[in-house]
Amino acid sequence: MATPLLAPPRSAPTPVAGRARRRPSELTATDIGTIVGCALSAIALTWLIFARLTEGVGWFGFGVVAYLTFVVLFALVTTDRLGRLVAADRVATVLVSTGAVLLMVPLGFLIVYIVAKGLPHLRPNFFTEDQRGVSTADPSTAGGGSHAIVGSLEQVALALAFTVPLGLTTAVFLNETRSRFRRPIRILVDAMSGLPSIVAGLFIYAVFVIPYADSVKVFGLHIFGYNGLLAALALSLVMTPTITRTFELVLRLVPDGLREASLALGASRARTVWSVVLPTARSGATTAIVLGIARAVGETAPLLFTAFGQTLMNTNPLDDPQESLPLFVYRYIREPNAEIRERGFVGATVLLLIVLSLFAVARYIGRDRSRQKTRRITPIFARSQESST
């Protein structure tokens, strides 16, 4: 029996002589010089046309024309140097980066403005006191907003308790099953994504508060009156489509090979989802939760019809009106007195700090631990190899 001939190993393709191989995303000093040169040339050409050859336009028109000129010059120069493929990649990078900057500039301005207005009047007593005994004649540093902080945290926590299991199971149903009901449920989720937040508050108000507020009590509590529980229900209606769609997109990113390998080993589909798909999508699930929190934590309109708000501490979300930071800001920011408006800016500053803190905690919990495990295993493996040799 003749032995089969072994095919020779494939050799890596040799680069073209005189030209080093590069990735399209790599930037060199020449590339940076090209960007700067094209930008300066675009500004000079635009200035020449507007200042010398025409009567000129405003600064907005100047900026738009200069930017378009820069993109055209950059595309031409990059195509001549590196080819059409790299030029298309660089131009797309410039356009995406420009869009990101245009979004970040107003956001950064808003954050700086709020912090600059509220931080000088923020005192430690804001986290420990409520507005008991505070009048309109008192300075902005009198009293605090502990009742609003507690109310916001309780309402968002309850809304997450309602929304995360529902959003996760719905996303798993939409992505991991082949049911004929997937299409109508996806249409329903998409329709809820465009639901105004005030409609969610009006829905809870019309369904629970109007018919049952004065007539129904549970264990002596006004469950269906103004309270934090109904506020959490309204917020959950706002959060559900965001968390569901984000969960679904994250589950789609899980490679099908992992599912096929688990099913090939004899695991059921439910076991595959629980033990393979969900742990793989853990970081993305954390992002979905953060997006849901960001979507609901600053909502004011649903709380006007559910939590209603008050100036005193109420730690029981099941009974009596409860304050929240959005209601706190809304109440004080529209007052004519400057000192009272400063309390609203303080509340807005604290709200920003809470959102950033929750985002940091969620990212830490959902961080990728596989790299840490690899770093721990690598020294052990290296020591075992040394001992064996």
C-alpha positions in Angstrom: 0.0 0.0 0.0 1.5 3.3 -1.1 1.8 6.0 1.4 0.0 9.2 0.5 2.1 12.1 -0.4 2.1 14.9 2.0 1.4 18.4 0.7 4.2 20.8 1.3 3.4 23.5 4.0 2.0 26.7 2.7 4.4 29.6 3.0 3.2 33.1 3.9 2.9 35.4 1.0 5.9 37.6 0.6 5.4 41.4 0.7 6.0 43.5 -2.3 9.6 44.5 -2.5 10.2 48.0 -1.1 6.9 48.3 0.5 6.2 47.1 4.1 2.8 45.5 4.8 0.5 47.5 7.0 -3.0 47.4 8.4 -5.4 50.0 7.2 -5.9 51.3 10.7 -2.3 51.9 11.5 -1.2 55.5 11.7 2.4 56.7 11.1 4.0 60.1 11.4 3.5 60.6 7.6 -0.3 59.9 8.0 -0.5 62.5 10.8 1.4 65.0 8.7 -1.1 64.3 5.9 -4.0 65.0 8.1 -2.6 68.2 9.4 -1.5 69.3 6.0 -4.9 68.7 4.4 -6.6 70.5 7.3 -4.4 73.6 6.9 -4.8 73.5 3.1 -8.6 73.3 3.4 -8.6 76.2 5.9 -6.3 78.3 3.7 -8.3 77.6 0.5 -11.6 78.3 2.1 -10.3 81.6 3.5 -9.0 82.5 0.1 -12.3 81.9 -1.5 -14.5 83.6 1.2 -12.2 86.5 2.1 -10.7 87.4 -1.2 -12.8 86.1 -4.1 -16.3 86.5 -2.6 -18.1 88.6 -0.1 -17.9 85.8 2.5 -20.4 84.0 4.7 -20.7 83.5 8.4 -18.5 81.2 10.5 -20.9 78.3 10.2 -20.7 78.3 6.4 -16.9 78.7 6.6 -16.6 75.7 8.9 -18.9 73.5 6.7 -17.0 74.3 3.5 -13.6 74.0 5.1 -14.6 70.5 6.5 -15.9 69.3 3.2 -12.7 70.6 1.5 -10.6 68.8 4.0 -12.4 65.5 3.4 -12.0 65.7 -0.3 -8.3 66.7 -0.1 -7.6 63.9 2.5 -9.3 61.3 0.3 -7.3 62.4 -2.8 -4.0 62.4 -1.0 -4.5 59.1 0.8 -5.7 57.4 -2.4 -2.5 58.6 -4.1 -0.3 57.3 -1.3 -1.9 54.1 0.0 -4.6 53.1 -2.5 -8.4 53.3 -2.6 -9.0 50.7 0.1 -7.0 52.5 2.8 -8.4 55.8 1.6 -12.0 54.6 2.1 -11.2 53.3 5.6 -9.5 56.6 6.6 -12.3 58.8 5.2 -14.9 56.7 7.0 -12.9 57.0 10.2 -12.8 60.8 9.8 -16.6 61.0 9.3 -17.3 58.7 12.3 -14.9 60.6 14.5 -16.5 63.9 13.4 -19.9 62.7 14.3 -18.7 61.5 17.7 -17.1 64.9 18.4 -20.3 66.7 17.3 -22.3 64.6 19.8 -19.7 64.9 22.7 -19.3 68.7 22.5 -22.9 69.6 23.5 -23.0 66.8 26.0 -19.8 68.0 27.6 -21.0 71.6 27.6 -24.2 70.5 29.3 -22.4 68.5 32.0 -19.9 71.3 32.6 -22.6 73.9 32.9 -24.7 71.8 35.4 -21.6 71.0 37.5 -20.4 74.6 37.5 -23.8 75.8 38.6 -24.4 73.1 41.3 -21.1 72.1 42.7 -20.3 75.4 44.5 -23.5 75.1 46.5 -23.2 71.3 47.3 -22.6 70.6 51.0 -22.4 67.3 52.9 -25.7 68.0 54.5 -27.4 67.5 51.1 -26.8 63.7 51.6 -28.1 63.6 55.2 -31.0 66.0 55.5 -34.3 66.6 53.7 -36.3 69.9 53.3 -37.9 69.8 56.7 -38.3 73.3 58.0 -36.7 75.0 55.0 -38.4 78.1 53.6 -38.0 80.1 50.5 -36.0 82.8 52.4 -33.3 80.3 53.4 -30.0 80.0 51.4 -29.5 77.3 48.8 -27.3 75.3 51.2 -30.1 75.0 53.8 -31.6 71.5 54.0 -30.7 68.7 51.7 -32.0 66.1 49.2 -31.5 62.8 51.0 -35.2 62.0 50.6 -34.8 62.5 46.9 -31.7 60.3 46.7 -33.4 57.5 48.6 -36.5 57.7 46.5 -34.6 57.6 43.2 -32.5 54.6 44.3 -35.5 52.7 45.5 -37.6 53.4 42.5 -34.9 52.5 40.0 -34.0 49.4 42.0 -37.7 48.2 41.9 -37.9 49.1 38.2 -34.8 47.0 37.5 -36.3 44.1 39.6 -39.3 44.2 37.3 -37.6 44.9 34.0 -34.4 42.8 33.9 -36.0 39.3 34.2 -38.8 40.3 31.8 -36.3 41.9 29.3 -33.9 39.0 29.5 -36.6 36.3 29.0 -38.1 38.2 26.1 -34.7 38.6 24.5 -34.0 34.9 24.9 -37.4 34.1 23.4 -36.8 36.4 20.4 -33.3 35.2 19.7 -33.1 31.6 20.8 -36.5 30.2 19.8 -38.3 29.7 16.5 -41.8 30.5 17.7 -44.3 32.1 15.4 -45.1 34.7 18.1 -41.6 36.2 17.8 -42.7 38.7 15.0 -45.7 40.2 16.9 -43.7 40.4 20.1 -40.8 42.2 18.3 -43.2 44.6 16.8 -44.7 45.3 20.2 -41.2 45.9 21.7 -40.4 48.3 18.8 -43.6 50.1 19.3 -42.9 50.5 23.0 -39.5 52.0 22.2 -41.2 55.0 20.8 -43.6 55.3 23.7 -43.4 58.8 25.3 -42.5 58.6 29.0 -45.5 60.7 30.0 -47.8 58.1 28.4 -46.3 55.5 30.7 -47.1 57.6 33.7 -50.6 58.4 32.5 -51.2 54.7 31.9 -50.3 53.7 35.5 -52.3 56.7 36.8 -55.4 55.7 34.8 -55.2 52.0 35.5 -54.3 52.0 39.3 -54.5 55.4 40.9 -57.9 56.7 39.6 -60.0 53.6 40.2 -58.3 52.2 43.4 -56.5 55.0 45.2 -59.2 55.7 47.8 -61.0 52.4 48.0 -58.3 49.6 48.1 -55.8 49.0 50.8 -53.4 46.1 51.3 -52.3 45.5 54.8 -53.2 49.1 55.6 -51.0 50.5 52.8 -52.2 52.6 49.9 -50.6 50.4 47.3 -52.6 52.0 44.5 -52.1 55.6 45.6 -49.2 57.9 45.0 -46.1 56.0 46.0 -42.7 54.7 44.8 -44.0 51.3 43.7 -46.3 52.8 41.0 -43.4 55.1 40.0 -41.2 52.0 39.5 -43.9 50.4 37.4 -44.0 53.5 35.2 -40.2 53.5 34.9 -40.2 49.8 34.0 -42.5 50.5 31.1 -39.9 53.0 29.9 -36.9 50.7 30.5 -38.3 47.5 29.1 -37.9 48.1 25.4 -34.4 49.5 25.8 -33.2 46.6 27.9 -34.9 44.0 25.8 -33.5 45.2 22.4 -30.0 45.6 23.9 -30.2 42.1 25.4 -31.3 40.7 22.0 -28.4 42.4 20.1 -25.9 41.1 22.7 -27.3 37.6 22.3 -26.9 37.8 18.5 -23.2 38.5 18.9 -22.6 35.1 20.7 -21.1 32.8 18.0 -23.3 30.0 16.8 -20.4 27.6 17.2 -20.7 27.8 20.9 -24.3 26.8 20.7 -23.6 24.0 18.3 -20.8 22.6 20.4 -23.0 22.6 23.5 -25.8 20.9 21.7 -23.4 18.3 20.2 -22.2 17.4 23.7 -25.8 16.5 24.6 -27.0 19.6 26.4 -30.5 20.7 26.0 -31.3 24.1 24.4 -32.3 25.5 27.8 -29.1 24.3 29.4 -27.1 25.8 26.4 -28.7 29.2 26.9 -28.2 29.1 30.7 -24.7 27.7 30.8 -23.1 28.9 27.5 -25.0 31.8 25.9 -25.8 34.0 29.0 -22.3 33.7 30.5 -20.8 34.7 27.2 -23.0 37.7 26.9 -22.5 38.8 30.5 -20.6 42.0 29.7 -23.2 43.0 27.1 -26.0 42.3 29.6 -24.3 44.8 32.0 -24.3 47.4 29.2 -28.0 46.7 28.7 -28.7 47.3 32.3 -26.7 50.5 32.4 -28.6 51.8 29.3 -31.9 51.0 31.0 -30.8 52.8 34.1 -29.7 55.8 32.1 -33.0 55.8 30.2 -35.1 55.9 33.4 -33.1 57.6 36.1 -33.7 61.1 34.7 -37.4 60.7 33.8 -39.7 63.3 35.4 -43.0 63.0 33.5 -44.0 59.5 34.7 -43.3 60.4 38.3 -45.6 63.4 38.3 -48.6 61.0 38.0 -47.2 58.2 40.2 -44.7 59.2 42.9 -46.0 62.8 43.1 -43.1 63.8 45.4 -42.8 65.5 48.7 -40.3 67.5 50.7 -39.9 64.9 53.6 -38.2 61.6 53.9 -40.2 58.5 53.0 -38.3 55.3 52.9 -41.4 53.1 52.3 -42.0 52.9 48.5 -45.4 51.1 49.1 -47.2 53.9 50.9 -47.5 57.7 50.5 -45.9 60.0 48.0 -42.2 59.7 47.5 -39.6 62.2 46.2 -37.0 61.5 43.6 -34.1 63.5 42.2 -35.8 64.4 38.9 -38.8 65.6 40.8 -36.5 67.5 43.1 -34.8 69.2 40.2 -38.1 69.9 38.4 -39.6 71.5 41.5 -36.8 73.9 42.3 -35.3 74.7 38.9 -38.4 76.5 37.7 -38.7 78.8 40.7 -38.1 82.6 40.2 -35.9 82.8 43.2 -32.2 82.4 42.3 -31.3 80.6 45.6 -34.1 78.1 45.1 -32.9 77.4 41.5 -29.5 76.7 42.9 -30.9 73.8 44.9 -32.2 72.4 41.6 -28.7 72.6 40.1 -27.3 70.9 43.2 -29.8 68.1 42.7 -28.9 67.8 39.0 -25.2 67.6 39.9 -25.9 64.8 42.4 -28.0 63.0 39.8 -25.1 63.1 37.4 -22.7 61.8 40.1 -25.1 58.9 40.9 -25.5 57.9 37.3 -21.7 57.9 36.8 -21.3 55.9 40.0 -23.8 53.3 38.9 -22.2 53.1 35.5 -18.8 52.5 37.1 -20.1 49.8 39.4 -22.0 48.0 36.6 -18.9 48.0 34.4 -16.8 46.7 37.2 -19.3 43.9 37.9 -19.6 43.0 34.2 -15.9 43.2 33.4 -14.2 40.5 31.4 -12.5 38.1 33.8 -11.1 35.8 31.2 -7.9 37.9 30.8 -7.3 37.8 34.6 -7.7 34.0 34.6 -5.2 33.8 31.7 -2.7 35.9 33.5 -3.0 33.7 36.6 -2.7 30.5 34.6 0.2 31.5 32.4 2.9 31.8 35.2 1.7 28.4 36.6 2.0 26.8 33.2 5.5 28.3 32.7 6.7 27.0 36.1 5.4 23.5 35.3 7.2 23.6 31.9 10.5 24.7 33.7 10.2 21.9 36.3 9.5 19.3 33.6 12.6 20.3 31.7 
